[in-house]
Amino acid sequence: MDPMELLACHAGKSEHRAQGHPVVLCIQDTTELNFTIQPGIAGLGRPGYEAQHGMYVHLGFNASS
């Protein structure tokens, strides 16, 4: 499946669930996953500085009363 198709489906369902709520908060956080001590994991980047091996994860959580 194309990642953009997956995101579009998720965004549409989130929007549908938010309808009817006067206020919906999107609580967000970004965290760094550091796998420097596990260099065998392929496909990761350099999140902080050149010697690091890992990735950033940005999460969003929708909440209403």
Phi and psi restraints in degrees (value plus and minus 20) as a CYANA .aco file:
   2 ASP   PHI     -91.3   -51.3
   2 ASP   PSI     110.6   150.6
   3 PRO   PHI     -76.6   -36.6
   3 PRO   PSI     -55.7   -15.7
   4 MET   PHI     -88.5   -48.5
   4 MET   PSI     -53.4   -13.4
   5 GLU   PHI     -84.8   -44.8
   5 GLU   PSI     -61.4   -21.4
   6 LEU   PHI     -82.7   -42.7
   6 LEU   PSI     -65.3   -25.3
   7 LEU   PHI     -84.4   -44.4
   7 LEU   PSI     -60.4   -20.4
   8 ALA   PHI     -82.5   -42.5
   8 ALA   PSI     -62.2   -22.2
   9 CYS   PHI     -82.6   -42.6
   9 CYS   PSI     -66.5   -26.5
  10 HIS   PHI     -82.7   -42.7
  10 HIS   PSI     -64.1   -24.1
  11 ALA   PHI     -82.3   -42.3
  11 ALA   PSI     -62.4   -22.4
  12 GLY   PHI     -82.6   -42.6
  12 GLY   PSI     -63.0   -23.0
  13 LYS   PHI     -88.8   -48.8
  13 LYS   PSI     -57.0   -17.0
  14 SER   PHI     -84.1   -44.1
  14 SER   PSI     -62.5   -22.5
  15 GLU   PHI     -82.3   -42.3
  15 GLU   PSI     -62.9   -22.9
  16 HIS   PHI     -81.0   -41.0
  16 HIS   PSI     -64.0   -24.0
  17 ARG   PHI     -86.3   -46.3
  17 ARG   PSI     -48.4    -8.4
  18 ALA   PHI     -98.5   -58.5
  18 ALA   PSI     -40.6    -0.6
  19 GLN   PHI     -81.8   -41.8
  19 GLN   PSI     118.4   158.4
  20 GLY   PHI      72.3   112.3
  20 GLY   PSI     -28.1    11.9
  21 HIS   PHI    -121.3   -81.3
  21 HIS   PSI     107.8   147.8
  22 PRO   PHI     -85.8   -45.8
  22 PRO   PSI     -51.6   -11.6
  23 VAL   PHI    -156.9  -116.9
  23 VAL   PSI     110.9   150.9
  24 VAL   PHI    -149.4  -109.4
  24 VAL   PSI     103.2   143.2
  25 LEU   PHI    -115.3   -75.3
  25 LEU   PSI     119.1   159.1
  26 CYS   PHI    -127.9   -87.9
  26 CYS   PSI      81.3   121.3
  27 ILE   PHI    -106.8   -66.8
  27 ILE   PSI     105.8   145.8
  28 GLN   PHI    -144.1  -104.1
  28 GLN   PSI     134.0   174.0
  29 ASP   PHI    -173.3  -133.3
  29 ASP   PSI     124.9   164.9
  30 THR   PHI    -139.6   -99.6
  30 THR   PSI     111.7   151.7
  31 THR   PHI    -152.3  -112.3
  31 THR   PSI     135.3   175.3
  32 GLU   PHI    -126.5   -86.5
  32 GLU   PSI     107.0   147.0
  33 LEU   PHI    -121.2   -81.2
  33 LEU   PSI      98.8   138.8
  34 ASN   PHI    -127.6   -87.6
  34 ASN   PSI      93.8   133.8
  35 PHE   PHI    -132.7   -92.7
  35 PHE   PSI      10.4    50.4
  36 THR   PHI     -77.8   -37.8
  36 THR   PSI     -55.6   -15.6
  37 ILE   PHI     -99.8   -59.8
  37 ILE   PSI     -20.9    19.1
  38 GLN   PHI    -144.7  -104.7
  38 GLN   PSI      49.5    89.5
  39 PRO   PHI     -86.8   -46.8
  39 PRO   PSI     -31.3     8.7
  40 GLY   PHI     -96.9   -56.9
  40 GLY   PSI     -28.6    11.4
  41 ILE   PHI     -98.8   -58.8
  41 ILE   PSI      96.8   136.8
  42 ALA   PHI    -105.5   -65.5
  42 ALA   PSI     135.7   175.7
  43 GLY   PHI      67.5   107.5
  43 GLY   PSI     -13.9    26.1
  44 LEU   PHI    -114.2   -74.2
  44 LEU   PSI     142.4   182.4
  45 GLY   PHI    -127.8   -87.8
  45 GLY   PSI    -178.4  -138.4
  46 ARG   PHI    -136.9   -96.9
  46 ARG   PSI      65.2   105.2
  47 PRO   PHI     -87.4   -47.4
  47 PRO   PSI     -60.5   -20.5
  48 GLY   PHI    -127.3   -87.3
  48 GLY   PSI     -75.1   -35.1
  49 TYR   PHI    -168.0  -128.0
  49 TYR   PSI     150.0   190.0
  50 GLU   PHI     -75.7   -35.7
  50 GLU   PSI     -52.4   -12.4
  51 ALA   PHI     -99.8   -59.8
  51 ALA   PSI     -33.2     6.8
  52 GLN   PHI    -100.9   -60.9
  52 GLN   PSI     136.1   176.1
  53 HIS   PHI    -155.3  -115.3
  53 HIS   PSI      89.8   129.8
  54 GLY   PHI     156.8   196.8
  54 GLY   PSI    -169.0  -129.0
  55 MET   PHI    -182.8  -142.8
  55 MET   PSI     143.6   183.6
  56 TYR   PHI    -118.4   -78.4
  56 TYR   PSI     125.5   165.5
  57 VAL   PHI    -144.5  -104.5
  57 VAL   PSI     105.6   145.6
  58 HIS   PHI    -134.6   -94.6
  58 HIS   PSI      98.1   138.1
  59 LEU   PHI    -132.0   -92.0
  59 LEU   PSI     128.3   168.3
  60 GLY   PHI    -152.6  -112.6
  60 GLY   PSI     118.7   158.7
  61 PHE   PHI    -150.6  -110.6
  61 PHE   PSI     100.4   140.4
  62 ASN   PHI    -109.1   -69.1
  62 ASN   PSI     115.9   155.9
  63 ALA   PHI    -159.5  -119.5
  63 ALA   PSI     123.9   163.9
  64 SER   PHI    -157.4  -117.4
  64 SER   PSI     146.5   186.5
